[in-house]
Amino acid sequence: MDPSEEAIAEARALSGRIAGDRGPRFQHANVTAVELPRAPYDFISCLASIHHMPFDTVAALRDALAPGGVLVILGCYPEKTRLDWAWSLTAVPVNAVARLTVALKDRLRPAAASTGREQVRAPVSQPTVPGLHLRASMIWIKDLTRGAH
């Protein structure tokens, strides 16, 4: 589920070529405005997106998990403490290698050549929820998940 119509179209095109009829389903929607069904999903991921939505959305995502389901959240947060800055500093070389690898791959085989379309760019905004608050909230959600199903 994604609010970007372009991202959904690209995901459908790419997954259709890879997975055939057994690929994932994609929906153009805003997860904060949709009432999710209770407990049908085995896996839900929020990759660098939770800072774009109200944090209580996490509880709705948790409730949409099937028993034993997994909710994966990669959250972004602004650096506020020395520990935040230390983590960011240790990520610099890893991010540099990852960016160089992607740039090299794109240079050798541009995304447009493999799909016949221009590469879709996701919208970007800066995170505002501090890391300590995000970590504390994740612990709270994890505790709730243990007794949810």
Disulfide bonds with the S-S distance in Angstrom:
none
